[in-house]
Amino acid sequence: MTDGSDDDAATLLPAALNIAAQWSALPPEHLREALAALDPQLAREHELRMRAQEAREKQMTAEADAAKARAKAEIEKIRADAAAVDERLKRAHAYRMAGLAAGLTISIAMLVASVLVAPHTPWLSGLFAGPGLIALVKIFVLLRSDPEDMRQTSRAMQAALGTVVQPTTLPPSPPGVGQPPA
């Protein structure tokens, strides 16, 4: 056996120095043959590492291209969505402006009609310029209608018609008229 100091020194040396120490015990021809056999092995390992590196680079390139394609598709989708939202907003704006124009036109027409018919039929003028006008403007401008608006309009119409059409009492009918024959 070897003494303890050699074992301690061997464990303290790094692995490379340990291998070099073992080779130094052999004749130089063995080292030349081992190095000559090692060169092709190292070349093969290097070639394998290079191919693996190229494969990783190709895979990374393919993944990057796929990520670019996904990002491009996502951007196109976002642009299409934005264009659709923009188109909806334009249509909503046009619809809103058309409603405002219609409300303004109807309001002006009802007010003009109210002024024109006021000298001849004041009750009709009240209908044109009353709660009906407010209800129509509210429908066209605010785009909403409350049930109370319609109740007020119908009460105003009934009141206006009530003042125009006075209930008349009919004179009593002569005897025998309207009686069933006996």
C-alpha positions in Angstrom: 0.0 0.0 0.0 1.0 3.6 -0.3 1.6 5.8 2.6 -1.1 8.3 3.7 0.7 11.4 2.5 0.4 10.3 -1.1 -3.3 9.7 -0.8 -3.8 13.1 0.8 -1.8 14.8 -1.9 -3.8 13.0 -4.6 -7.1 14.0 -3.2 -6.0 17.6 -2.9 -4.9 17.9 -6.6 -7.5 18.9 -9.1 -8.7 16.1 -11.4 -6.6 17.4 -14.4 -3.4 17.3 -12.4 -4.2 13.9 -11.2 -4.7 12.6 -14.8 -1.5 14.4 -15.9 0.4 12.7 -13.1 -0.9 9.3 -14.2 0.2 9.9 -17.8 3.7 11.0 -16.7 4.3 7.6 -15.4 3.8 6.1 -18.8 6.3 6.2 -21.7 5.9 9.1 -24.2 4.8 6.8 -27.1 1.6 5.9 -25.1 0.8 9.6 -24.8 1.4 10.2 -28.5 -0.9 7.3 -29.4 -3.6 8.4 -26.9 -3.4 12.0 -28.2 -3.6 10.8 -31.8 -6.7 8.7 -30.9 -8.1 11.6 -29.0 -8.0 14.1 -31.8 -10.6 12.4 -34.0 -12.8 11.9 -31.0 -12.5 15.6 -30.1 -13.2 16.5 -33.7 -16.4 14.4 -33.7 -17.5 15.8 -30.4 -16.9 19.3 -31.7 -18.8 18.6 -34.8 -21.7 17.3 -32.8 -21.7 20.4 -30.5 -21.6 22.6 -33.6 -24.5 20.8 -35.2 -26.5 20.9 -31.9 -25.7 24.7 -31.7 -26.9 25.1 -35.3 -30.0 23.2 -34.6 -30.7 25.3 -31.5 -30.1 28.5 -33.6 -32.4 27.2 -36.3 -35.1 26.4 -33.7 -34.7 29.8 -32.1 -34.9 31.4 -35.5 -38.1 29.4 -36.3 -39.6 30.3 -32.9 -38.7 34.0 -33.4 -40.3 33.9 -36.9 -43.4 32.2 -35.5 -43.6 34.8 -32.7 -43.2 37.6 -35.3 -46.0 36.0 -37.4 -48.3 35.7 -34.3 -47.5 39.3 -33.3 -48.2 40.5 -36.9 -51.5 38.6 -36.9 -52.4 40.1 -33.5 -51.6 43.6 -34.7 -53.8 43.0 -37.8 -56.6 41.7 -35.6 -56.3 44.8 -33.4 -56.3 47.1 -36.4 -59.4 45.3 -37.8 -61.2 45.6 -34.5 -60.2 49.3 -34.2 -61.5 49.9 -37.8 -64.8 48.1 -36.9 -65.2 50.2 -33.7 -64.4 53.4 -35.7 -67.0 52.4 -38.3 -69.6 51.8 -35.6 -68.8 55.1 -34.0 -69.2 56.9 -37.3 -72.6 55.2 -37.9 -73.7 56.1 -34.4 -72.7 59.7 -34.9 -74.5 59.9 -38.2 -77.6 58.3 -36.6 -77.4 60.8 -33.7 -77.0 63.8 -36.0 -79.9 62.6 -38.2 -82.1 62.3 -35.0 -81.1 65.8 -33.9 -81.9 67.2 -37.4 -85.2 65.4 -37.4 -86.1 66.7 -33.9 -85.1 70.2 -34.9 -87.2 70.1 -38.1 -90.2 68.7 -36.3 -89.9 71.2 -33.5 -89.7 74.1 -35.9 -92.5 72.8 -38.0 -94.8 72.3 -34.9 -93.9 75.8 -33.6 -94.6 77.4 -37.0 -97.9 75.5 -37.3 -98.8 76.6 -33.8 -98.2 80.2 -34.6 -100.1 80.0 -38.0 -103.2 78.3 -36.6 -103.4 80.3 -33.3 -105.7 83.1 -34.7 -108.2 80.6 -36.1 -108.1 77.6 -33.7 -106.3 78.3 -30.5 -106.9 74.8 -29.1 -105.0 73.3 -32.1 -102.2 75.8 -31.5 -102.0 74.5 -27.9 -101.7 70.9 -29.1 -98.9 71.8 -31.5 -96.9 73.8 -28.9 -97.8 71.8 -25.8 -96.6 68.6 -24.2 -96.7 66.8 -27.6 -93.9 69.0 -28.8 -91.8 68.4 -25.7 -92.4 64.6 -26.0 -91.4 64.5 -29.7 -88.3 66.6 -29.0 -87.4 64.4 -26.1 -87.7 61.3 -28.3 -85.6 62.7 -31.1 -83.0 64.6 -29.1 -82.6 62.5 -25.9 -83.5 59.3 -27.6 -85.8 58.3 -24.8 -89.5 58.5 -24.0 -91.1 58.3 -20.6 -94.6 57.0 -20.0 -95.4 60.2 -18.2 -94.8 62.2 -21.4 -97.4 60.3 -23.2 -99.9 60.7 -20.3 -99.3 64.5 -20.3 -99.8 64.6 -24.0 -103.0 62.6 -23.9 -104.4 64.8 -21.0 -103.5 67.9 -23.0 -105.3 66.6 -26.1 -108.4 65.6 -24.0 -108.4 69.0 -22.4 -108.1 70.8 -25.7 -110.8 68.7 -27.3 -113.0 69.1 -24.3 -112.9 72.9 -24.7 -113.7 72.6 -28.4 -116.4 70.0 -28.3 -118.9 71.2 -25.7 -121.5 68.6 -24.8 -124.8 69.9 -26.1 -128.0 68.9 -24.6 -130.6 67.7 -27.0 -134.1 69.0 -26.9 -136.6 66.6 -25.7 -138.0 64.5 -28.5 -141.7 64.9 -29.4 -144.0 62.2 -28.1 -143.9 59.1 -30.2 -140.6 59.8 -31.8 -138.0 57.3 -30.9 -140.6 55.1 -29.1 -141.0 51.5 -30.3 -144.4 51.0 -32.0 -147.0 49.5 -29.8 
